[in-house]
Amino acid sequence: MSTRGAKTGEAGTDSAAQPLVHVTEFTDPACPWAWGSEPVFRLLRHGLAPHLRWRRVFGILFDEDDDPAPDSDAEARWYEGFIKGVAEHTHAPYAARLHWLSRTSWPASIAAKAAEAQGERVAERVLRRLRETTFVLGMPADTPAGVEEAIRGVPGLDIRKLLDDRTVADARAAVRDDWAETRRPLAEVCDLQGPGPHPGRAKEVGDGRRYALPTLLFDGPGGRICVPGWRPLTSYLQAAAAAAGTPLPAPEAVSPEAALNHWRSVTRRELQLLTGALEPPHGATVVETANGPLWLHPEEAETHPATRRTS
């Protein structure tokens, strides 16, 4: 079963309605800027459905042919500091210690791509778990065994099907297409100049360039709008409306309990942005990180690797 071209709309739904705007998200499971952008992207995916059709492109931050560091621990400490620096802007959780730097983005990206064939709710939860191995556990899922350990117990996931040789081969081919697509950035971002901390200028890789992660492309009747790097919510809302060629309804807040039931894993920034609340959802399981709590639905906590390891 091929996973190429899988597209998603609102989390947890598979709407047949024609969306106004197609969104392409260039991302990577181990990218701290992408992790920090999740609160805003969740709000967009949920709050603007069914006006958006969302497609993820896995850009491969850490490639298979990257040269290994001469001192892996020193490299991990450097990247740990980089994650902390990013979190000063994103306010995202991060692990107290990054035990190693992700050796390759391919296994996690392949699993996330393959999960799309099992429906959006499953795909969202699989990708979320994979992100959390780096930013909550500090142990990136960068091997097939690590991926399997991370996603075991995701509700609705047929893990045997996900790990089937044919499924993995199809997903790898799809991620290879993603890799290539990410390395064909629009000219407008190749020489982009803008204020920090992450304006989104295309990155030089090897003999070419790739989109900065994350980057969103909005395509609709009003044209194509590119929103690269770290941007406020208003930039994305304006881009969506411009691409739609018409005003779009403002996203509506949900209750903390509804947010936890829907997403199963919620950060403090997500709680504030999605619900407008400051108090955690009733009955949530707390996972402490070095930069604030992560709240898990009790059922999610039964199989989540962060709580599974301490149970």
Long-range contacts (C-beta under 8 A, 24 or more apart in sequence): 1-117, 1-166, 1-167, 1-170, 2-170, 2-173, 2-174, 3-113, 3-114, 3-116, 3-117, 3-167, 3-170, 3-171, 3-174, 4-170, 4-173, 4-174, 4-177, 5-55, 5-174, 6-55, 6-113, 6-116, 6-117, 6-123, 6-174, 7-53, 7-54, 7-55, 8-45, 8-53, 8-54, 8-55, 8-56, 8-116, 8-120, 8-123, 8-124, 9-45, 9-49, 9-50, 9-52, 9-53, 9-54, 9-120, 10-45, 10-46, 10-49, 10-50, 10-120, 11-42, 11-45, 11-46, 11-49, 11-120, 11-121, 11-124, 11-262, 11-263, 12-120, 12-121, 12-124, 12-262, 13-49, 13-50, 13-120, 14-119, 14-120, 15-49, 15-50, 17-50, 19-50, 19-51, 19-52, 19-53, 20-51, 20-52, 20-220, 20-221, 20-243, 20-244, 20-245, 20-246, 20-248, 21-51, 21-52, 21-53, 21-218, 21-219, 21-220, 21-240, 21-243, 21-244, 22-52, 22-53, 22-55, 22-218, 22-219, 22-220, 23-52, 23-53, 23-54, 23-55, 23-216, 23-217, 23-218, 23-219, 23-240, 24-55, 24-57, 24-216, 24-217, 24-219, 25-54, 25-55, 25-56, 25-57, 25-214, 25-215, 25-216, 26-57, 26-59, 26-182, 26-211, 26-213, 26-214, 26-215, 26-216, 26-217, 27-56, 27-57, 27-58, 27-59, 27-213, 27-214, 28-58, 28-59, 28-60, 28-61, 28-62, 28-105, 28-109, 28-213, 29-58, 29-105, 29-108, 29-109, 29-112, 29-127, 29-130, 29-131, 29-134, 29-141, 30-61, 30-62, 30-102, 30-105, 30-108, 30-131, 30-134, 30-140, 30-142, 31-61, 31-213, 31-214, 32-82, 32-83, 32-86, 32-87, 32-90, 32-92, 32-94, 32-135, 33-86, 33-90, 33-198, 33-212, 33-213, 33-214, 33-229, 33-230, 34-131, 34-213, 34-214, 35-90, 35-92, 35-131, 35-134, 35-135, 36-86, 36-87, 36-89, 36-90, 36-91, 36-92, 36-230, 37-90, 37-214, 37-230, 38-92, 38-128, 38-131, 38-267, 38-270, 39-267, 39-269, 39-270, 39-272, 39-273, 39-274, 40-232, 40-233, 40-236, 40-273, 41-214, 41-216, 42-263, 42-270, 42-273, 42-274, 43-233, 43-251, 43-273, 43-274, 44-236, 44-237, 44-240, 44-251, 46-251, 46-254, 46-262, 46-274, 47-250, 47-251, 47-252, 48-240, 48-248, 48-249, 48-251, 51-240, 51-244, 51-248, 51-249, 52-240, 56-112, 56-113, 56-116, 56-127, 57-178, 57-181, 57-182, 58-105, 58-109, 58-112, 58-113, 58-175, 58-178, 58-179, 58-182, 59-178, 59-179, 59-182, 59-210, 59-211, 59-213, 60-105, 60-106, 60-109, 60-175, 60-178, 60-179, 60-182, 61-102, 61-105, 61-213, 62-101, 62-102, 62-103, 62-104, 62-105, 62-142, 63-104, 63-105, 63-106, 64-104, 64-106, 66-104, 68-103, 69-101, 72-100, 72-101, 75-101, 76-100, 76-101, 83-135, 84-290, 84-291, 86-197, 86-198, 87-291, 89-197, 89-198, 89-230, 90-230, 90-269, 91-268, 91-269, 91-291, 91-292, 92-135, 92-267, 92-269, 92-291, 93-135, 93-136, 93-267, 93-268, 93-289, 93-290, 93-291, 93-292, 93-293, 93-294, 94-135, 94-138, 94-289, 94-290, 94-291, 95-134, 95-135, 95-136, 95-137, 95-138, 95-139, 95-289, 95-290, 96-138, 96-289, 96-290, 97-138, 98-134, 98-138, 99-138, 99-139, 100-139, 100-140, 101-140, 102-134, 102-140, 102-142, 103-140, 103-142, 103-143, 104-142, 105-142, 106-172, 106-175, 107-141, 107-142, 107-143, 107-144, 107-146, 107-147, 108-133, 108-140, 108-141, 108-142, 108-147, 109-175, 109-178, 110-168, 110-171, 110-172, 110-175, 111-141, 111-147, 111-151, 111-162, 111-171, 113-171, 113-174, 113-175, 113-178, 114-162, 114-167, 114-168, 114-170, 114-171, 115-151, 115-157, 115-162, 117-167, 118-156, 118-157, 118-158, 118-161, 118-162, 119-156, 121-156, 122-154, 122-155, 122-156, 122-157, 124-263, 125-154, 125-155, 125-156, 125-157, 125-264, 125-265, 126-151, 126-154, 126-157, 126-162, 128-263, 128-264, 128-265, 129-154, 129-304, 129-305, 132-265, 132-294, 132-304, 132-305, 132-306, 133-305, 135-289, 136-287, 136-289, 136-294, 136-306, 137-305, 137-306, 137-309, 149-305, 150-305, 152-303, 152-305, 153-302, 153-303, 153-304, 153-308, 154-303, 155-264, 155-299, 155-300, 182-210, 182-211, 183-208, 183-209, 183-210, 185-209, 185-210, 185-211, 185-215, 186-217, 186-226, 188-226, 189-215, 189-226, 189-228, 192-228, 194-229, 197-230, 198-229, 198-230, 199-228, 199-229, 199-230, 200-227, 200-228, 200-229, 200-230, 200-231, 201-228, 201-229, 202-228, 218-242, 218-243, 219-243, 220-244, 220-245, 221-245, 221-246, 222-246, 233-273, 256-280, 256-281, 256-282, 257-281, 257-282, 260-284, 260-295, 260-297, 261-297, 264-296, 264-297, 264-299, 264-300, 265-294, 265-295, 265-296, 265-297, 265-300, 265-304, 266-294, 266-295, 267-292, 267-293, 267-294, 267-295, 268-292, 268-293, 271-295
